[in-house]
C-alpha cells in the first residue's frame, strides 16, 4: 500500500492528525520493500578533490612538451605510475579582475568556483564538488564526505557558498565512524535490511522542515540566505535517510576493515604521510560501497603549515623565507616539500586504483580534481597553479595529456571536469573567468 | 532565590498564553546567532542536567575581526553539521526520556505508558519548548509537537517514545540552534524581553536563560531599569559568571587556536598535546582569578607575576612542582622575565612557528588582541629570504627582521607589529626562557609608539599603562555580547560603560554591568540596521 510519507506527516504536524488504523511503520516498509529487490550493475562515476597547499616549483614540474607522451618532470615523478590515467594542466590563469589577490585564498577559491572571491575565506558560490554532488549523489547516504589529513576540520574547501565550509573529518577514526559506524550496513551482506528507526527519524525531520515558513518571518536578506542553507541541510539529511532504506547497488568486492585506532593527526609530515593514505582508503571504500559519490581530501590548508620534524620553519614560512639557490635557480627546501605533496597525491590515487570494479578500478570510474592555492608561493602568484585531473570518469575523459594552458582561464578545467562528470552545463565562472569552452579534446 | 514552586506554576501557566504580541508583523530579527559548542553544551546541561551526555561533532568555528562570537551571526549549518546536530538531538532526547531520567525530567505521568496522552505530552513540550526556545511556544508550535508525539506513540506503542521524538525535533529546530534576537519596530529597534534575557544570559553565564530570567522577561521586568538592574546584579553575583567570562577570555585571547597548534617534537621534546591544554587552562585560571575572584584591576593581567601551573607547565617554566594537587599557585621571581598573560606559554606558543619563535606573529597577534590594532597583510610580492639566512652575517631574528626596516613598504607595518614580538624574544617557541640565539645574546629592547621598553616586564608595563588596552577590552566585550564586528563598533557605543569601568579601577563586573545597562545595549539604531542589511545582502 503506497502512502506518501510527507503527505501523511504534513497533515499530522499541521494539527489534523490522521488516525491510522495500521501501525505507522508497516505501511512504509511494505511500500519501500519492493525497491530492495532491484539490484542493477551500473557503476556510478565518482568525484573527488585533493587539495594541497603552496603549489609546486614551475621549473621543476611543468613538462616542456604538451599533449600526449610528455616527459616526466622531477616533481611529477611520484605520479608516474598514474601518468596514463591522468591529465595535468599548467599555465592556467586565475583572473581576479577588480578583486584583491587574497593571499592563499583567491587561487584556491577561483579554482573551486570559477569566481575570484570578493572576501577572504569566503566562497562567492557553491564549490565545484557540491555542484557535481547535486547532480550525481542522488540516492547515496552522504551527498559528500570530507577529510582533513592534518587534523583541522576547517581544512575543507567545499562549500554551499559564503563563509561556511563543510566540516572535514579530522582523523581516520572519525572518518571511519561517520562512514562505517552506527547506521552503516554493508550492502554486500545478506543480513542487510532497512532500519525501521530511519522512518521515524524522517518524520522528525519533516517536522523540522515544517517550521520553515514561521522561522523565516522578519529575517533580513542575509539571514534568510543562511536559513536557506540550514533548511537545505535538513533536506539533505532527509534524503540521506531515504537512501539508507535502500540497499545500494555495489559492484566492487570490498571488505570493510575494523576501525582504525587513535593516532596523532597534525602537521608533522610523518603523521600526514600515515594519515593521508588511510583516509584515502576509507574514502575509497565509501565510494565503492556507494555511501557517497563525492569525497574531498585536503592534506592541509592553503599556506600549508606542514613541517618536516627538525625544520624550525615548516612549509609555509619556508616558501617565503628561503632564498633562491643561485646555482639551482629555485628554493631547494621548498622544492622538496612540493614533492611531498605529489607523493601524497600518488598515495591517494593508489588507494583508488587498488579497488577493482567492473572492467577497471575505482579510479577509472572516478575523476579526481587535484589543485593548490598558489603557483609560486614565495610571492603569492596565482598564474599557473598546478591542477591535475586523474581517472577517466568511466571513460568520459581521455587521459595521459599535459595541457599547456597558455594563460587561459582556470575555470576551463572546472568546466571540463563537470562535463566529464556528465553535467549538462554550458558555461562556468564569472567575470574574466566566465567560460563556455571546455577542453573538448579531452572529452570522449 | 525565588520560590521554585511559584515558578513551576508559572511555567505551566504560560503554555496557555495566546500568541505573544512580539510575533506581530512589523518586527525585525536584528541578529540570528548560531549557538557555539559551549553554549549548546551549557544549555543542555542546565535544562536537562549534567548527567545527560552530549556526544558528537560540532561545526568548526571561524574568527572574524578577532572574535569567534562575531562569526556566529554569519555562519549557517552545513549538511554534515546538521546530520551531527540531528544525531545529538536524538541521543539527548533518548536519555532525557529513558527510565533513569523520566522521573526527574517528565513532570507528569501518562494515563498509560503505552498510549498517547495529549495533556501530559503538552505539558512536557510547553516546558521544554520554553526552556529550549527561550520563549513560550505558540499554541500551534505546541500542538505540532503533541501531534508528532501522538503519532510516534501510536507507532511505537510507547508514550515516552512519543516524547523522545518530539523532544528530538525541538533540539534540532532552528529555534533552538539559533538565537533569534527580535526587535520591536519604531525609530530605533528595541529588543523584546525574551531576546534581552537570552543576550544577557549567554553573555554573563554562557548559557541559556534560567527560569527566573525568563520569568522576568514574561512579566516585563526586563523592560524597566529597576527590573533589569536586579536581574543583572543577580547574574553577576552568581558563581556562574566564571563560565561566562571563561568563554569571553577564550574567544578574545584566541585560545581555541590551540586546538590545531603543532610543535616540532624533535626540536622541542617537552611539547605535547597535553601541554596545549595545560597552557590554555593556566591562562583562563589566572584571568578569572584576577578579574573575578580577586576583583582586581584588569590591566594587571599584563603585569602580574602570579599564576597557576600544573606539572606539565612546571617543566617549561623550569620551576619545582611540589604540590599534591593538580594546579598550584605560583609567583614568578622578579628576574624571571615573566609578566602576565603576554609571557605565558599559551600566548608565546600559539603565535610562533613549529620550531622557531616569530616576533612578527607574536607582534601581529598581540597588537590585535590587546590593542585592537590589526596589521594589514603583507604585499604579495615580497622577498623574505634575508630573514632566514642564518649562515649570513645576521645571527639573531632581530637582526634579520631589522633588514625589513630598510624597505619602506615593509617598514610601515613591521615597525607597528615587530617591537612587541622582539621584546618577547627571550622566550622560545614553546614559551621557555632563553637569553642566547645562535651564540649571541638576544637584545630584548623595543620601541613602540615613542616608548622604549625591555623584555616581558617592560612589554607588560607598556600595555598596562596604555589606555588603548582597557578600551580594546571594552570594545571586544561589546562586540562579543552583540555578535557584531569589533571593527564596526563605534566608540560612542560603549563610552559611558568605559567611563564607569575606568572609574572603578578597571573592574570586570563594572564593565559588564555598564555595558548591559547602557540604554543603547538593547537598541539597534535604524541607520545601523540598514547598513548591516546592505552588508548582508552583499555577502
Interface residues (C-beta under 8 A of the other chain):
Chain A: X9 X12 X13 X14 X15 X17 X20 X23 X24 X25 X101 X103 X119 X121 X122 X143 X144 X145 X146 X150 X151 X152 X153 X154 X160 X162 X163 X164 X165 X166 X167 X174 X200 X201 X203 X204 X205 X207 X208 X210 X211 X214 X215 X217 X218 X219 X220 X221 X222 X223 X225 X226 X227 X229 X230 X232 X233 X234 X236 X237 X240 X266 X267 X268 X305 X307 X309 X310 X311 X312 X313 X314 X317 X318 X320 X321 X322 X323 X324 X378 X379 X380 X381
Chain B: X23 X25 X27 X28 X29 X32 X57 X59 X60 X62 X71 X74 X75 X76 X77 X78 X79 X80 X81 X82 X83 X86 X90 X140 X141 X143 X144 X145 X147 X148 X150 X151 X152 X154 X155 X156 X165 X168 X169 X172 X173 X174 X175 X177 X178 X180 X182 X259 X260 X262 X264 X265 X266 X267 X353 X354 X355 X356 X358 X377 X378 X380 X381 X382 X383 X384 X385 X386 X387 X388 X389 X429 X532 X533 X535 X536 X537 X539
